[in-house]
Amino acid sequence: MKFKTFILTFLMMMSSPFLFGHQTGANYDWDNIASLQDNAKMDTQFQSGDNSRGSSEAVAQIGSNTYETLQAAVDAAENGDVIEVISDVILTETLNIPNGKIITLDLNGKVVSKTFTENKADDLIVNKGSLVITDNTETKTGKVTYKYTGQPDSNYTYDNATIQNEGTLTILAGIVENTTQKMSHASYAINTNAGATLNIEGGKVLNLNGHAIRMVSFGTAQNTVNVSGGYIEGTRALQVQLPGSASSPSKPAMDINISGGELKSNEDTYNLAIYVYSNGQSAENLINLEISGDAIINGNVALNAAATNTMQANTAIVSGGTINGAYGIFSYADDNDHTQSVIEITGGTFATGYSAWYAEDDGYIFVETGDGTYGVVEEGSVAQIVGGQGYTTLAGAFGAVENGETIIMLANVDVAVSLNNAKNITLDLNGKTIAGTDNTTSNFGLIHNTAELTITDNSAA
């Protein structure tokens, strides 16, 4: 305000004939005076905390502060800050998240893109800190997208990734994709490295012409991937590459926990949604893979301990989820009598019975569920809650079932006590017989029902 007042006073002085002896025809540079007025107004805005000058070119915002580049916003961000993308961004340089930086990138429905034409390694984002990617718009169509347009590197001496993860990366919403055309080349939506952690809780990770996520560990630090939600699709949804030597890094070098979300292979020949691979003779037991909860695997899960297929398979535990591949889960390292297998199956749903012998090794069996799929129950089970565990007594199943669930019979049973039902459930006889024997003088009913009980039989005639 003081500067404005000075300009106004100055103009009054310039027009006063008493101070300057004003004469008709005198020349004054009014354009410069107007420019001084504009500058004074802008400087006053900055003094009051309004830094919107150049906001028409701003691409990102932290609170009320705007930035003309994403890198400027990252550099200015304090730990815990949210960087909101406020316009589409075309990057020509890699966006670097340094070690120690803890930030959230809200895509806000916008597109952050990069096209790279040189024949060398390159990434859209290199994360060495802690980066969360989300999209707080209703449509959640914000996107981080990368395309390599150079020549194929059939020797795979370098890679081109949308995000190179060397820190902690969490995807909550939005899309991370690599749209490089199909070629003999290492291109990934996310490449996550030794010592890094990748959490997929929502959103989409896509590379329709290559591997969506590559998990690689050439060092001794553990590499961790957790999938609890979201959608991942590629020729391999998750490609796990082991070190190419028999060295012994920290075990497990790869820790993979899939408890939700969907992983899909769009490649028909092998249809490997998850593939563990090694270029050489890797040490034993470097992989810990767990599939549980409501995870959906649209494709096969294959473990290849070494290129020579002679070393012990890595550990894989399936306790839940659905595996829709024709071969389910298997290991290339198994010999003819399967003694080298370390695959444990104690639950889940499978499209076929191919993997049944892994369950049998652990005291479990595959059972048809009536819809063409297979569930997994403890050996000796007479009934199963569809999609859940098996029970060695029918009374146990009736005691555990919840409203809306279905009990499917696995064996003929003879019950000596009444089966009490107080839930709205379905009982699928599945071609089996439930018989009751009353050895007492008291009133006996095979099933004592106080709710809505539907009895059906979905077995083949």
N, C-alpha and C positions, 0 to 999 in steps of 0.2 A: 504494500500500500504506500509506503514511503517513496518507492521508486516511481510509482504511478503519479503521486502528488508532485514529484520533482518534474516529471515530463509535462504535466499540466501547467505548472508554474513557468517552466521554460518556454512553453508555447505562448503563454500570455506575455512573457517578457519580449519574445520575438515580434509580437504584433503591436507592442506599445511604441507610439511615436515619441514618447517622452524619454525612453531609455535608449532607443536606437536611432532616433531621428528619422522615422519611417517616411519614405518618399514614394510617390506614385511611380510604378515601374520597377521598384526594387525587387531583386530575384532571391528567393529562398528555396532550398532543396526540400520540398514538402514530402517527397517520397522517402527520403532518409528519416525524416521526423516520424512518418507513419511506421517505418520499420522499427524505429526505437520503441514506439508504443507497443507493437506486437511482441517484441523481445521482452519488454518489461512485463507484459501480461504472462508470458510463458515462464519467465524466471520466478514470478510471484507464485505460479502454480507449483513449481518444484519446491519452493521454500515451504509451502503448506503441505507437502507430502504427496501431491498428485504427480505421478511420473508417467502420465499417459502419452507424453509426446512420442510420436512414432507408433502409437498403438495400432494404427491401421496395418502395420507390418508385423505385429506381434503374433507369435505362434503358440506361446505357452504362458501360463500364469500361475503364480504362487500367492494365494491370498489376493491382495489388491495390486501386486507387482507383476508387470508383464515383461516378456523377454522376446527378442527377435529371433533367437535360435533355441533349440532344445538343449544344446550343450551349455549355453549361458544359464538356462534355468537349472540344469543339473549342478553346475559349478556354484551357483548361488544358494542352492537348497541346503537347509540345515536338516539334521537327522530327524525323521518323523514327518517331514514336509510332504505335501501332496502337490505334484506338478500336474496341472490340468492343461491338456492340449486344446487350444481354442480355434485352431484352423488346420486344414490339411497341410502336411509337411513333406517336402521332397528333400531327402538328405543327399549330400554329395560326399560327406565324410562320416566315418564311424562314430556313433554316439557312445561315449565311454562313461561307465559308472565306476568310479574309483573305489579301491579298497577302503572300507570304513564308512562309506556313504550308505545311509539307510533311508530310502525314499519310496514313494508310490507314484506311478505314472497312470493318471486317469485319462484314457483315450477319448472320453467324452464324445463318442460317436464319430471321431475324426480318423483320418488315415495318415499313418507315418510310413513312408515308402522310400525305397532305394533301389536303383538299378545299377549294376556294376558290369563294366564291359572288359576290364583288363584281365589277362590270363594269370591270375595270382590269387592268393588267399585274401578273403575280405569278409566282413560281417556288417550287419546293420547296427547291432548293439553288442558291445562287449561289457559284460557285467562281472565286476570283481567285488562288488559290495553286496547290499541286500536290496533287491528290486522287486516290488510288487506291481503287477500290471492288472488294471481293472478297467471297467467302463460303467459309469454310474448313470448312463442314459437308459431309458426304458427298452430300447431296441437292442442295445449292447452290440452294435455293429462296428464299433471302433476296431481298427485293424493296424497291425504292424506287419508290413509285407515287403519281401525282398525278392529280387530276381537277378540271377547271374546270366549274362548274355555273351560271355567269352567262349573260348574254344573248350571242348571236352578235355579233361585230364584223365585219360584212361589208366594212368599209373597211380592215381589217387594220391599224389604228392602234396596236395593242399585241399582245403575245403572252403566252402562258402555257406555261411549260416545266417539265418535271420537274427538269432541270438546266440552268442557264444557265452556260455555260463561258466564262470570260474568262482562264483560266490554262492549266494542264496537267491534263487529266483522262484517267485510264487505267481501263478496265473489264477486270478479270480474270475475275470470276465474279459470279453473282447476276443479278437482273433489274432493268432500269430501264425503266419504262413510263409512258405517259400514256394514261388511259382516258377522256378527254373524248369525249362523244358526237359523232357526225359532224354538223358544222355549218360555216357560212361563218365560220371563225375560225382564227387562227394558234395552233395548239397543237402542241408538239413533245415528244418524250421527251428529246432533247438539242438545245439551240441553242448552237452553237459560233461564236465571234465573231472579229473581226480581232485578230491577235496571239496567238490561242489555239492550243493543240495538243490534239487528241483521239486517243487510242490505244485501239482496240478489239482486245483480245487474247483475250477469252473472254466468257462470259455472254450475255445477251440484251438487245437494245434494241428496244422494241416501242411502236408507236402504230398500232393497227389501223384507226383512223378518221382518220388524218392522216399527216403526215411523221414518220418515226422520228427522223431527224437532219436538222437544217437547218444548213447551213454558209453563213455570211453575212459579207461583208467590206465595210463602208462606210468604213473607214479606209485607211491606207497600209501597215499592218503585215500580214505574211503570216499566213494562216490555214491550218493543216495538219491533215489527217485521215489516220491510218494504221490500216488494218484488216488484221490478220494472223490473226484467229480470231473466234469468236463467231457470233452470229446476229442479223441486223437485219431487221425487217419493218415495213412501213407501206404506205400508198398510194404513197408514195415512200420507199424505204429511205434514200436520201440525196438531199436537195434542195439544190442549190448555187445561191445567189442572188448574182449579180454586182452591183456598184455600178450605179446607174441614170444614169450620166453617162459621157462620153468622157474623163474624167480619167485620169491615168496613175499609179496607185499602184505599189508595189513589185511586180515581176513575177517569178514568177507570184504573184498575190494569193492564189490557192487552190492548194495543193499536196496532191494526193490520191493515196495509195499503197495499193492494195488487193492484197495478196499471199496472202490466205487468208480463211477464214470464209465466210459465206453472206449475201447481200443479196437480199431478196425484196420485190417489189411485189405486194400483194394486190388491186390495182385492175385490172380486166379491160380497160377501154376503151383506155387507152394503155399500160398495163403497164410503166411506167417505174421501174425499180429505182434508176437514177441519172439525175437530170435537172439539167442546167445551164441556168439561166434568168436573164434580166435584165429589169427593168422599163423599161429605157431603152436609150440608145445607148452601151453600154459600150466601153471601149478594147479593143484587140486583145490576144490572147495573155495573158489573165489566168489561164488555167487550165492546170495541168499534172496530167493524170490518167493513172495507170499501173495497168494490171491485169495481174497476173502470178501465178506460182506455182500453187497449187491453189484459188484463189478461185472461188466459185460465184456467178454473178449470175443469179438467177431473175427475169428480166424484161429489158427493153430498156435501153440506155444512149443517152441523147440529149443532144446539145450544141446549145444555142440561144445564139449569140453575142450577139444583140440582138433586141429586140422587132420591129424592122423586117427582120430576117434579111438585112441587107446587109453586115455586117462579117465579117471573117475569123474562121473557126472557131478554137476554142481547141485546144491540143495534147492529144491522147489517144494513148497507146501501149498496145497489147495484145500482150504477149509470152507470155502463158500464161493459165491459168484457163479457166473454162467460162462462156459467155454463152448462156442458154437462151431469150432473147426471140425472137419471130418476126422482128424486124428487127435483131437483134444490136446493133451500135453504129453510130450515124449522126449527121449534123449537119444541123440545119435551115438552116444558113447556106450550104450547098452550092448552087451554081448548076447549070444543066443539064449542064455538062461537068465538074463536080466540081473545077474548078481552085482553088477556095478551101479545099478540105479540108486539114486538118492532122491527120488521123487516120491513125496508122500501125498496121498489123496484121502482126506477124511470127511469131505463134504463137497457141496457144489452141485451144479447141474451141467450135464454134458449132452451134446447133440447126438453122439454115438457112443457105443460101448468100447471103442478102441483102447482107451486107457485103463480099462477095468483091472488089469493085472497089477497095476501100481497100487490100487486100493486094496486088492486081495493080500498083497504083501504086508499091509498094515492092519489086517483084520477087518476090513470093510468090503462091501460089495456094491456093485452097480445094480440098480433096480429100475425097471421101466416105470414111468410115472403116469402112463395113460395117454399122454399127448405126443408120444414119439420120442421124448427125451429120457435121459437117465438121471436119477438121483443117486446119492451115495449114503449108505447107512451102515451101521455097525453089523458085522456078521452075526446072524442069529436073530435079527430084528423081525418082528411079525407085523409091524405097522410103521408107517412114516407119515409125518405131517409134511404135505407136499411143499417142496422148497426148503425143508428143514431137516432135522435129524430123525433117525429111526429109533424105535423102542422095542425092547425085547418082550414087553407085555402090552396088551391092548389097553389095559387100565392106565398104564403110564402115558400112552398117547392121548387118551381121553382127559387125563389130568393136566396135560400140558397145552392142549389145543386152545387157540384163541378164536374169537368171533370172526366169521368170514373165512376161516381156513378149512382145508380138506384133509381128512385122514384117509390114506389109501392102504388097503390090506396087502401084505406081502406074503402071508402064509395062512394056512388054515389054523384056527385056534379053538380051544375048548376052555371056556371060562367057568369058574366055580362061584364067582361073586357077581352081583349086578354091576353093570357099567353105568355110572352116573354121568349124565350130560346136562349142563346148565348153560350151554353156549349155542349160538346160532351157527351150526357147522354142517359140513357135508361128509358123509361116510361113503367112500368108494370101495365096494367089495372087491373089485378087480379080479373077479372070477374065484374068489376064495370063500370059505365057509366059516361063519362064527357059530359055534355050538355052545350050549349051556347045560351044565349038569347040576341039579339041585340035590345036595346030599344032606339037607337040613329039613326041618319041619316048618320053618318060617316061610313067609311069603317070598317068592323069588320071581324076579323079572330079568330077562337077559339084559335089557337096556332100560334104565330108569331115566326118562327124558322129561325135563321141565322147561325146555326151550324149543327152538326150531331146528329140527334134525331132518336133513334130506339124505335119503339112502339111494344110492345109484350103483351101477356097475358099468364101467367104461372099458372093460376088457373086450378083446376081439371075440366074436361069437364062435 
